Amino acid sequence: MNTIYWRKQDAYGNFDTQQHFKANISRKMFKRLRGFDLCWELLQPLSLMVGHKSYERDRLRCCSPGQKALYMYWQFDSEVTNGGFVQFFWNGNAEYVPSLLNGLDLIGDKKMSKLVEEAYAEYQQQHSTFIKCNHLTESPLYDELETLNQMGFEYFRLHKKTIDKLEKYIKKNPKEFVEFTD
């Protein structure tokens, strides 16, 4: 179970420019890839470099703000698309919220940022409900947290626009993400 933390604290905010990790791809591939495919191509080597969750804070220091935006959004997306905001918070991911919000602000996604802020506020209000449940599956947690469940519908409505904003940011700032192989 996660703990409440102060929203402004970004545990993943440091960037060591001397150790900057970048994906290696060709210019042709970079120009050709779009949306989800581009994000995935850049995320795969990043995820391999980070490895296990226990190494995230240390290894994400080697990543630019844009790379962190991509990584944090993907962590968030994998939880919310699988089990909604309830699963995201249940699995201890509240600590990602400051970095996630910083990343969404960086790419200019005000609507998704607002949704995440609202979901986090609801999570804080319902924190005691999370603590009372011993497990997520076959529990009344989803029924008791109807507001968080409903926010999932808004997430799916906004998801494609967020991916488009990530792509636009990546294409505008390739040096933040890529070491071209040609």
CORFEN-V809709 format. One record per residue. RES is the residue in three letters. SS is DSSP state (@ for helix, = for strand, . for the rest). Layout:
res-><RES | RES>
ss-><SS | SS>
This chain:
res-><MET | ASN | THR | ILE | TYR | TRP | ARG | LYS | GLN | ASP | ALA | TYR | GLY | ASN | PHE | ASP | THR | GLN | GLN | HIS | PHE | LYS | ALA | ASN | ILE | SER | ARG | LYS | MET | PHE | LYS | ARG | LEU | ARG | GLY | PHE | ASP | LEU | CYS | TRP | GLU | LEU | LEU | GLN | PRO | LEU | SER | LEU | MET | VAL | GLY | HIS | LYS | SER | TYR | GLU | ARG | ASP | ARG | LEU | ARG | CYS | CYS | SER | PRO | GLY | GLN | LYS | ALA | LEU | TYR | MET | TYR | TRP | GLN | PHE | ASP | SER | GLU | VAL | THR | ASN | GLY | GLY | PHE | VAL | GLN | PHE | PHE | TRP | ASN | GLY | ASN | ALA | GLU | TYR | VAL | PRO | SER | LEU | LEU | ASN | GLY | LEU | ASP | LEU | ILE | GLY | ASP | LYS | LYS | MET | SER | LYS | LEU | VAL | GLU | GLU | ALA | TYR | ALA | GLU | TYR | GLN | GLN | GLN | HIS | SER | THR | PHE | ILE | LYS | CYS | ASN | HIS | LEU | THR | GLU | SER | PRO | LEU | TYR | ASP | GLU | LEU | GLU | THR | LEU | ASN | GLN | MET | GLY | PHE | GLU | TYR | PHE | ARG | LEU | HIS | LYS | LYS | THR | ILE | ASP | LYS | LEU | GLU | LYS | TYR | ILE | LYS | LYS | ASN | PRO | LYS | GLU | PHE | VAL | GLU | PHE | THR | ASP>
ss-><. | . | . | . | . | . | . | . | . | . | . | . | . | . | . | . | @ | @ | @ | . | . | . | = | = | = | . | @ | @ | @ | @ | @ | @ | . | . | @ | @ | @ | @ | @ | @ | @ | @ | @ | @ | @ | @ | @ | @ | @ | @ | . | . | @ | @ | @ | @ | @ | @ | @ | @ | @ | @ | . | . | @ | @ | @ | @ | @ | @ | @ | @ | @ | @ | @ | @ | @ | @ | @ | @ | @ | @ | @ | @ | @ | @ | @ | @ | @ | @ | . | . | @ | @ | @ | @ | @ | @ | @ | @ | @ | @ | @ | @ | @ | @ | . | . | . | @ | @ | @ | @ | @ | @ | @ | @ | @ | @ | @ | @ | @ | @ | @ | @ | . | @ | @ | @ | @ | @ | @ | . | . | . | . | . | . | . | . | @ | @ | @ | @ | . | @ | @ | @ | @ | @ | @ | @ | @ | @ | @ | @ | @ | @ | @ | @ | @ | @ | @ | @ | @ | @ | @ | @ | @ | @ | @ | @ | . | @ | @ | @ | . | = | = | = | . | .>
